[in-house]
Amino acid sequence: MSNNKWDITIVAYKTYLRIERALSQNTIDSYCSDIEKLAEFVGRDTPFRSVTLENLQDFLQSQVMANISKRSQSRIVSSLRSFFRFLELEQLISENPSERLGSPKIGRYIPEVLSIEEVTSIIDSVDLSMPEGHRNKAILELLYSCGLRVSELVNLRLSDVFMREAFLRVVGKGNKERLVPLGDYAKKALELYLSHPRRWARGNEDVLFLNRRGTKLSRVMVFYIVKTQAELAGIRKEISPHTFRHTFATHLVENGADLRTVQQMLGHESILTTEIYTHISAARWQEGIIKYHPRGKDEHHCCNPHD
């Protein structure tokens, strides 16, 4: 894929939004429309790696001058960030100019989080009698127990797994390495997966998670595994592999983990990114108080107080 072929790349981006991000058609259309406008603004002959933060800020300012709402401004920022993350994943750019792009304040997005029971039911829904059963269970355990990004998971190698010491070496954004502890459940699931014979294609001997052809598992396949097991477990929430990462971090914070520790585990460059999980925890705590306290909800507000 050529670095300056915007049309071809936008088509691939649309597929990514539909399959991997599982966004609604309206959102996909809006995101792609925003990127089409960006292409016109910077010029379709401009290589992706030549687009700067200043270009993006100028583009956003041009949209603001058209008197669009703050919500639309926020969506455009989301579109730009999403598109340039996609370019990173496809290795079409080495630096992401959208990372420092500001967004209008319209309220903080709280991502979907699973309960411990929901996580357990999803993992337990895996049929271990199937050839890929132990692989899929190990994938789900690592997503939840280690809080990995899907790209980090599919790029794991056997040489990144230190079973005796119980940790993983993870290569995150910007090729930054971090060490992530391997919990008992995840360790046992990995051991069972690796105890079965593995068929690998030449050059993939060190890849941890393989597909049926013996090559590296794709991100799309991981999304499919997560969605399939969630459906089998009867989970009605809109979830993806990233939901397990959010859930991992939220459960750590709820159980008293230090925010700096969570930041290191997730591989966040800034602790400001990690702070979202204190808001999730607070929101869930508030919901619990309202739900279970006798005077949390006024269920008789329609009645006459003098009855």
C-alpha positions in Angstrom: 0.0 0.0 0.0 1.5 3.3 -1.1 2.0 5.9 1.5 0.3 8.6 -0.5 -2.7 6.7 -1.8 -5.4 8.2 0.4 -8.3 6.6 -1.4 -7.0 3.0 -1.0 -6.1 3.6 2.6 -9.5 5.1 3.5 -11.2 2.0 2.1 -8.9 -0.2 4.3 -9.6 2.1 7.3 -13.4 1.7 6.7 -13.0 -2.1 6.9 -10.9 -1.7 10.1 -13.6 0.4 11.7 -16.3 -2.1 10.8 -14.5 -5.4 11.7 -12.0 -4.5 14.4 -13.7 -1.5 16.1 -17.3 -2.8 15.5 -18.5 0.8 15.1 -22.0 1.7 13.8 -22.4 2.5 10.1 -23.3 6.1 11.0 -20.0 6.5 12.9 -18.0 4.8 10.2 -19.5 7.2 7.6 -18.8 10.2 9.8 -15.2 9.2 10.5 -14.4 8.5 6.9 -16.1 11.7 5.8 -13.8 13.6 8.2 -10.7 11.9 6.8 -11.8 12.6 3.2 -12.0 16.3 4.2 -8.5 16.1 5.8 -7.2 14.5 2.5 -8.6 17.5 0.6 -7.2 19.9 3.1 -3.6 18.7 3.1 -3.6 17.5 -0.5 -4.0 13.9 -1.7 -0.4 13.8 -2.9 0.8 14.5 0.7 2.4 11.3 2.2 0.9 10.3 5.5 4.2 10.6 7.3 4.5 14.2 6.2 1.2 15.2 8.0 2.1 17.2 11.2 0.3 18.1 14.4 0.2 21.7 13.0 -1.6 20.4 9.9 -4.2 18.7 12.0 -4.7 21.7 14.2 -5.1 23.9 11.1 -7.6 21.5 9.7 -9.6 21.4 12.9 -9.5 25.2 13.1 -10.9 25.3 9.5 -13.8 23.1 10.7 -14.4 25.3 13.8 -14.6 28.4 11.5 -17.5 26.6 9.7 -19.4 27.0 13.0 -19.7 23.3 13.7 -20.8 22.2 17.2 -18.4 21.2 20.0 -19.7 17.7 19.7 -18.8 17.6 16.0 -15.4 19.1 16.8 -14.9 16.3 19.3 -15.9 13.7 16.8 -13.4 15.1 14.2 -10.6 14.8 16.8 -11.7 11.2 17.5 -11.7 10.6 13.7 -8.2 11.9 13.3 -6.8 10.0 16.3 -8.5 6.8 15.1 -7.2 7.2 11.6 -3.6 7.9 12.6 -3.7 5.0 15.1 -4.7 2.8 12.2 -1.8 4.2 10.1 0.5 3.3 13.1 -0.9 -0.3 13.2 -0.4 -0.7 9.5 3.2 0.7 9.9 2.5 3.5 7.4 3.8 6.1 9.9 6.4 5.9 12.6 5.2 8.9 14.6 1.6 9.8 15.4 0.9 13.5 15.0 -2.6 13.2 16.5 -1.5 12.1 20.0 -1.2 15.7 21.3 -4.3 17.0 19.5 -6.6 18.8 21.9 -10.3 18.1 22.1 -13.2 20.3 23.3 -14.5 19.5 26.8 -17.9 17.9 26.5 -17.7 15.3 29.2 -15.5 12.3 29.8 -16.0 9.1 27.9 -16.4 6.1 30.2 -15.5 2.9 28.4 -17.5 -0.4 28.8 -16.3 -2.6 31.7 -17.1 -6.2 32.5 -17.8 -7.6 35.9 -15.7 -10.4 37.3 -18.6 -12.8 36.7 -18.9 -11.7 33.1 -15.2 -12.2 32.5 -15.3 -15.6 34.1 -18.4 -16.7 32.0 -16.7 -15.5 28.8 -13.5 -17.5 29.5 -15.4 -20.5 30.7 -17.5 -20.5 27.5 -14.4 -21.7 25.5 -14.8 -25.3 24.3 -11.5 -26.9 25.2 -12.2 -30.0 23.2 -11.8 -28.0 20.0 -8.4 -27.8 18.4 -8.1 -24.0 19.0 -9.8 -24.2 22.5 -6.7 -23.9 24.7 -5.2 -21.2 22.4 -8.4 -19.1 22.7 -8.6 -19.5 26.4 -5.0 -18.5 26.8 -5.7 -15.4 24.7 -8.7 -14.4 26.8 -6.7 -15.0 30.0 -3.9 -12.8 28.8 -6.2 -10.0 27.7 -7.8 -9.8 31.1 -4.9 -10.8 33.4 -2.2 -8.6 31.7 -4.3 -5.8 30.2 -2.6 -6.2 26.8 -3.5 -4.2 23.6 -4.6 -6.6 20.8 -1.5 -5.6 18.8 0.7 -6.4 21.7 -1.0 -9.8 22.1 -0.6 -10.9 18.5 3.1 -9.8 18.4 4.0 -11.8 21.5 6.8 -14.4 21.0 7.7 -17.5 22.9 10.9 -15.8 23.9 8.8 -13.1 25.5 7.3 -15.6 28.0 9.2 -16.2 31.2 7.1 -18.9 32.7 9.3 -19.7 35.7 9.6 -16.1 36.7 5.9 -15.5 35.8 6.1 -12.4 33.6 5.8 -11.3 30.0 8.0 -9.0 28.1 5.6 -6.8 26.1 6.6 -4.4 23.3 4.1 -1.5 23.2 3.7 1.7 21.4 6.9 3.3 20.1 8.6 -0.1 20.5 8.8 0.5 24.3 9.3 -2.6 26.3 7.6 -3.3 29.7 7.4 -6.3 32.0 3.9 -7.5 32.9 3.3 -10.1 35.7 1.7 -13.4 34.7 -1.1 -14.3 37.1 -1.8 -18.0 38.1 -4.8 -18.4 35.8 -3.1 -16.9 32.8 0.1 -18.9 33.5 -1.9 -22.2 33.7 -3.8 -21.4 30.5 -0.6 -20.7 28.7 1.1 -23.8 29.9 -1.9 -25.9 28.8 -1.8 -24.2 25.3 1.9 -24.8 24.9 1.7 -28.4 26.1 -0.1 -29.3 22.9 1.7 -29.8 19.6 2.1 -26.6 17.5 2.4 -26.4 13.8 4.2 -23.4 12.5 5.2 -22.1 9.1 8.8 -21.4 8.5 9.9 -18.2 10.1 7.1 -18.3 12.7 8.7 -20.7 15.2 8.9 -18.1 17.9 5.4 -16.6 17.4 3.3 -17.4 20.5 -0.3 -17.4 19.0 -0.6 -19.1 15.7 -3.5 -19.6 13.3 -4.4 -22.8 11.5 -1.8 -22.1 8.8 1.0 -21.8 11.3 1.4 -18.1 11.0 0.8 -15.1 13.3 -2.8 -14.6 14.4 -4.3 -11.5 13.0 -5.9 -8.7 15.1 -9.2 -9.4 13.2 -9.2 -13.0 14.4 -8.7 -11.9 18.1 -11.8 -9.6 17.7 -13.7 -12.6 16.3 -12.7 -14.8 19.2 -13.7 -12.3 21.8 -17.1 -11.5 20.2 -17.9 -15.2 19.6 -17.1 -16.2 23.2 -19.1 -13.2 24.6 -22.1 -14.3 22.6 -21.8 -17.9 23.8 -21.6 -16.6 27.4 -24.8 -14.5 26.8 -23.1 -11.2 27.3 -25.1 -8.4 25.6 -22.6 -5.6 26.0 -20.7 -4.3 23.0 -17.3 -5.6 23.8 -13.9 -6.0 22.0 -10.4 -7.1 23.1 -9.9 -3.6 24.4 -12.8 -4.1 26.8 -10.7 -6.7 28.6 -7.9 -4.0 28.9 -10.4 -1.5 30.4 -11.7 -4.2 32.7 -8.2 -5.2 33.8 -7.3 -1.6 34.8 -10.7 -0.9 36.4 -10.6 -4.0 38.6 -7.0 -3.1 39.7 -8.1 0.4 40.7 -11.2 -0.8 42.5 -9.1 -3.2 44.5 -6.7 -0.5 45.6 -3.8 -0.7 43.1 -1.6 2.4 43.0 -2.3 4.5 39.8 1.4 4.6 38.9 1.5 0.8 39.0 -1.5 0.6 36.7 0.1 3.1 34.4 3.2 0.9 34.1 1.2 -2.2 33.6 -0.8 -0.6 30.8 2.3 1.0 29.2 0.7 4.5 29.3 3.3 7.3 28.7 1.2 9.8 30.7 -0.6 9.1 34.0 -3.3 11.4 32.7 -4.4 8.6 30.4 -4.6 6.2 33.3 -6.7 8.5 35.4 -9.8 7.6 33.4 -9.9 4.4 35.5 -10.4 6.4 38.7 -13.5 8.0 37.1 -14.8 4.6 36.0 -14.2 3.2 39.5 -16.0 6.3 41.0 -18.9 5.9 38.6 -19.3 2.2 39.4 -19.0 3.0 43.1 -21.8 5.6 42.8 -24.0 3.3 40.9 -23.6 0.7 43.6 -24.5 3.1 46.4 -27.6 4.3 44.5 -28.6 0.7 43.7 -28.2 -0.9 47.1 -28.8 1.9 49.6 -32.4 2.0 50.9 -32.8 5.7 50.0 -30.6 5.6 46.8 -33.7 5.8 44.6 -37.0 7.4 45.2 -39.2 4.6 43.9 -42.4 6.2 45.4 -41.9 9.7 44.0 -45.3 9.5 42.3 -47.1 9.0 45.5 -48.7 11.7 47.7 -46.4 12.3 50.7 -49.4 12.7 52.9 -51.0 9.4 52.1 
